[in-house]
Amino acid sequence: MCRYNPLSKALTYALSASSSPRLSSQPSRHNALITLPKLTPEPLFNAFQVKAVADSISQSADHDDDDEVSTSKFQDTLVLGLLFGLWNIFNIYFNIYNKQVLKVFPYPVTITAAQFAVGTVLVILMWTSNLYKRPKISGAQLIAILPMAVVHTLGNLFTNMSLGEVSVSFTHTIKAMEPFFSVVLSAMFLGEESLDNITLFSVITVMSFILSAPLSILMEGVKFTPSYLQSAGLNVNQVYTRSFIAALCYHAYQQVAYMLLQRVSPVTHSVGNCVKRVGVIVTSVLFFRTPVSPINSLGTGVALAGVFLYSRVNRIKPKTE
């Protein structure tokens, strides 16, 4: 019978532990002398891992760029739609209030000067409050802009004269030709002068007021006073309020129109102008209950369709070298 020997058993356990492979890098409680080196990744594996991370970052950056582009396009489209909507709304209100004023106060030159006066005040406020940078206009630029200011003044004057005599729908059927004259005259008079559209419209507005104010006094006298309106049996507050709203809407829709010209091509602007005319004509017919015969409807439709088709043909026409 063998006697239990603790020393012999401990020696046997140590020898067996040294001969068996251990993957742990930590020393055993019973074998503090035997440790294995820590395993490290191969360099090739590290290279593949770095490349995979770099590719992932690159794909994430590309995806973020695509999202930013999509968001920017959506915002541009939203702003464009808002501007077209405001253009239509301001134009409709201008024509309704302007027609109401001219029906009881048949002095279109005075009304024209008053509208340019309100626009001039708004332009000065815009420049002095730094809402838009005040331009530095040279003498050569003023000379180039002057013919456009004359045409702009006459255009508003003739519109007011027409609204005082005929229906809004007939006036805007004729005014559907306006984009053609605008393009031709701007090319003739402005040439290569470098002014943004908002600045150009602001300068034209001020010059139009300077041109129309003495003309109104010369042709119609000073008629837009409370005493004269009262002597004519008119409601002074009503005439002033409607005139002021019409003037605000006139300046606002013209301002938006020039803002749109900075965002879209002249052809797209012309198509939008044609659609706007339809909205103004339909709204005015409903508001003033203007009787429209089949011949009137046909003539209006032909005129507006002609403008629309002309704009589309210009858009698809191939460019010549």
C-alpha positions in Angstrom: 0.0 0.0 0.0 1.5 3.3 -1.1 1.7 6.2 1.3 0.3 9.6 0.0 3.2 12.0 -0.7 2.2 15.7 -1.2 5.6 16.7 -2.6 5.4 14.1 -5.4 1.8 15.1 -6.4 2.7 18.8 -6.6 5.7 17.9 -8.9 3.6 15.8 -11.1 0.9 18.6 -11.5 3.6 21.1 -12.4 5.1 18.9 -15.1 1.7 18.2 -16.7 0.8 21.9 -16.8 4.1 22.8 -18.5 3.5 20.2 -21.3 -0.1 21.2 -22.1 -0.6 24.3 -24.4 -2.6 27.2 -22.8 -4.0 30.1 -25.0 -4.5 32.4 -22.0 -1.9 35.0 -21.6 -2.6 35.2 -17.8 -0.5 33.0 -15.5 -2.2 30.2 -13.7 -2.7 30.3 -10.0 -0.7 27.1 -9.7 1.9 27.9 -12.4 3.2 31.5 -12.1 6.4 30.7 -14.0 4.8 29.7 -17.4 3.2 32.4 -19.6 2.5 32.6 -23.3 3.1 35.7 -25.5 -0.1 37.8 -26.4 -1.3 37.2 -29.9 -1.3 40.3 -32.2 -3.3 40.9 -35.5 -1.4 40.4 -38.7 -0.4 43.6 -40.7 -2.5 42.5 -43.7 -5.6 42.1 -41.6 -5.0 45.7 -40.3 -4.7 47.1 -43.8 -8.0 45.4 -44.9 -9.7 46.8 -41.8 -8.5 50.4 -42.3 -9.6 50.2 -46.0 -13.1 49.0 -45.0 -13.4 51.8 -42.5 -12.3 54.4 -45.1 -14.8 53.1 -47.7 -17.6 53.2 -45.1 -16.7 56.8 -44.2 -16.5 57.8 -47.9 -19.9 56.2 -48.7 -21.4 57.9 -45.7 -20.1 61.3 -46.8 -21.4 60.7 -50.4 -24.8 59.9 -48.9 -24.8 63.0 -46.8 -23.9 65.1 -49.9 -26.8 63.6 -51.8 -29.2 64.4 -49.0 -27.9 68.0 -48.9 -28.4 68.3 -52.6 -31.9 66.9 -52.4 -32.8 69.1 -49.5 -31.5 72.2 -51.4 -33.5 71.4 -54.5 -36.6 70.9 -52.5 -36.1 74.2 -50.7 -35.5 76.0 -54.1 -38.7 74.5 -55.5 -40.7 75.5 -52.5 -39.4 79.1 -52.6 -40.1 79.2 -56.4 -43.7 78.0 -55.9 -44.2 80.5 -53.1 -43.0 83.4 -55.3 -45.2 82.4 -58.1 -48.2 82.2 -55.7 -47.4 85.6 -54.3 -47.0 87.0 -57.8 -50.6 85.9 -58.6 -52.1 87.0 -55.3 -50.6 90.5 -55.3 -51.6 91.0 -59.0 -55.2 90.0 -58.4 -55.6 92.3 -55.4 -53.9 95.2 -57.3 -56.3 94.9 -60.2 -59.4 94.6 -58.0 -58.6 97.6 -55.7 -57.2 99.7 -58.6 -60.4 99.2 -60.6 -62.5 100.2 -57.6 -60.6 103.4 -57.2 -60.6 104.3 -60.8 -64.3 103.8 -61.1 -64.9 106.6 -58.6 -61.8 108.7 -59.2 -61.1 108.8 -62.9 -57.7 110.4 -62.8 -55.2 107.7 -64.0 -52.2 109.9 -64.1 -52.6 111.0 -60.5 -53.2 107.3 -59.5 -50.0 106.3 -61.4 -47.9 108.9 -59.6 -49.4 107.9 -56.3 -48.4 104.3 -56.9 -44.9 105.2 -57.8 -44.7 107.4 -54.7 -45.6 104.5 -52.4 -43.1 102.3 -54.3 -40.4 105.0 -53.9 -41.0 105.2 -50.1 -40.7 101.4 -49.8 -37.4 101.5 -51.8 -35.9 104.2 -49.7 -36.9 102.3 -46.5 -35.3 99.2 -47.9 -32.1 101.0 -48.6 -31.9 102.9 -45.4 -32.7 99.9 -43.2 -30.1 97.8 -45.1 -32.7 95.2 -46.1 -31.1 95.5 -49.5 -27.8 97.2 -50.2 -28.1 100.6 -51.7 -26.5 100.5 -55.1 -23.9 102.8 -56.5 -25.2 103.9 -59.9 -23.0 105.6 -62.4 -24.2 108.3 -64.8 -23.8 105.9 -67.7 -26.1 103.4 -66.0 -28.7 106.0 -65.3 -28.7 107.0 -68.9 -29.1 103.4 -69.9 -32.0 102.8 -67.4 -33.9 106.0 -68.3 -35.6 104.7 -71.4 -36.7 101.6 -69.4 -38.1 103.9 -66.7 -40.0 105.9 -69.3 -41.5 102.7 -70.8 -42.3 101.4 -67.3 -44.1 104.6 -66.4 -46.1 104.6 -69.6 -46.9 100.9 -69.2 -48.5 101.6 -65.7 -50.1 104.8 -66.9 -51.8 103.1 -69.9 -52.8 100.2 -67.7 -54.6 102.6 -65.3 -56.1 104.4 -68.2 -57.4 101.2 -69.6 -58.8 100.0 -66.2 -60.7 103.2 -65.9 -62.4 102.7 -69.3 -62.7 99.0 -69.9 -62.9 95.8 -68.0 -60.0 94.1 -66.2 -60.3 91.1 -68.4 -59.9 93.1 -71.6 -57.0 95.0 -70.2 -55.1 91.9 -69.3 -55.8 90.2 -72.6 -53.9 93.1 -74.2 -51.2 93.1 -71.5 -50.5 89.4 -72.3 -48.1 90.8 -75.0 -46.1 92.6 -72.3 -43.3 90.0 -72.0 -42.3 90.4 -75.6 -41.9 94.2 -75.2 -40.0 93.8 -71.9 -37.5 91.4 -73.4 -36.9 93.6 -76.5 -36.7 96.8 -74.7 -34.3 95.5 -72.0 -32.0 94.1 -74.7 -32.1 97.5 -76.5 -31.6 99.9 -73.6 -29.8 98.0 -70.8 -27.3 96.1 -72.9 -24.5 94.7 -70.8 -25.0 96.9 -67.7 -24.4 94.7 -64.7 -27.3 95.3 -62.2 -29.3 92.7 -60.4 -33.0 92.6 -61.1 -34.1 93.9 -57.7 -31.7 96.9 -57.9 -32.8 97.6 -61.4 -36.5 97.6 -60.4 -35.8 99.8 -57.4 -34.0 102.4 -59.6 -36.7 102.2 -62.2 -39.4 102.8 -59.5 -37.7 106.0 -58.2 -37.1 107.3 -61.7 -40.7 106.6 -62.7 -42.0 108.6 -59.7 -39.8 111.5 -60.7 -41.2 111.3 -64.2 -44.9 110.8 -63.3 -45.2 113.4 -60.4 -44.9 116.6 -62.6 -46.8 114.9 -65.4 -49.8 114.3 -63.1 -49.8 117.9 -61.9 -49.5 119.2 -65.4 -52.3 117.0 -66.9 -54.7 116.7 -64.0 -53.8 119.2 -61.4 -53.7 118.5 -57.7 -56.8 116.4 -57.2 -55.9 113.7 -54.7 -56.6 115.9 -51.6 -59.2 115.3 -48.9 -61.0 118.5 -49.7 -61.4 117.6 -53.4 -62.5 114.1 -52.7 -65.1 115.4 -50.2 -66.4 118.0 -52.7 -66.8 115.1 -55.2 -69.0 113.3 -52.7 -66.5 110.5 -52.2 -65.6 108.5 -49.1 -62.1 109.9 -48.4 -61.0 107.0 -46.1 -62.2 104.4 -48.5 -60.5 106.0 -51.5 -57.3 106.4 -49.7 -57.3 102.9 -48.2 -58.0 101.2 -51.5 -55.5 103.4 -53.3 -52.8 102.6 -50.7 -53.5 98.8 -50.9 -53.5 98.9 -54.7 -50.1 100.7 -54.6 -48.6 98.3 -52.1 -49.8 95.3 -54.2 -48.5 96.9 -57.4 -45.0 97.4 -56.0 -45.1 93.9 -54.3 -46.1 92.0 -57.5 -43.5 93.9 -59.6 -40.8 93.2 -57.0 -41.7 89.5 -56.9 -41.7 89.4 -60.7 -38.1 90.7 -60.8 -37.1 88.3 -58.1 -38.5 85.5 -60.2 -36.4 86.7 -63.2 -33.3 86.0 -61.1 -34.4 82.4 -60.5 -36.0 81.3 -63.8 -35.4 81.8 -67.5 -37.3 84.5 -69.4 -39.3 81.8 -71.1 -40.4 80.2 -67.9 -41.2 83.7 -66.6 -43.2 84.4 -69.7 -45.2 81.2 -69.2 -45.8 82.0 -65.6 -47.0 85.5 -66.6 -49.5 84.0 -69.0 -50.9 81.7 -66.3 -51.1 84.8 -64.0 -53.2 86.6 -66.6 -55.6 83.8 -66.7 -56.0 84.0 -62.9 -56.5 87.7 -63.0 -59.1 87.6 -65.8 -61.1 84.8 -64.2 -61.0 86.4 -60.8 -62.0 89.8 -62.1 -64.9 88.4 -64.1 -66.2 86.6 -61.0 -65.7 89.6 -58.7 -67.1 92.3 -60.9 -69.6 90.0 -62.5 -68.5 91.1 -65.9 -70.7 89.7 -68.7 -68.6 87.6 -71.1 -69.9 86.6 -74.5 -68.6 83.5 -76.4 -66.7 85.8 -78.8 -65.0 87.5 -75.8 -64.1 84.1 -74.3 -62.7 82.8 -77.6 -60.7 86.0 -78.3 -59.2 85.9 -74.8 -58.4 82.2 -75.1 -56.7 82.7 -78.5 -54.6 85.6 -77.2 -53.4 83.8 -74.1 -52.8 80.5 -76.0 -50.7 82.3 -78.5 -48.5 83.8 -75.8 -48.1 80.4 -74.2 -47.3 78.6 -77.4 -44.8 81.3 -78.4 -43.0 80.8 -75.1 -42.9 77.1 -75.5 -41.6 77.3 -79.1 -38.8 79.6 -78.0 -37.9 77.1 -75.3 -37.6 74.1 -77.6 -36.1 76.0 -80.5 -32.6 74.7 -81.2 -29.8 77.2 -80.6 -27.9 78.4 -83.7 -24.1 78.8 -83.7 
